[in-house]
């Protein structure tokens, strides 16, 4: 599925009375998810243990 098709499908799932802001938010969300997948494909992700360490430090600050 192309990125355009992903966005069109996501927009079609929104209610007919969705605002332009809601549509833009959905497209931005899809773009962020895709960016994360691309980073993982390049090996730029964090291990589960590293993520737990970072979250713990954020929650204690």
Secondary structure, 3 states (H helix, E strand, C coil): CCHHHHHHHHHHHCCCCCCHHHHHHHHHHHHHHHHHHHHHHCCCCCCHHHHHHHHHHHHHC
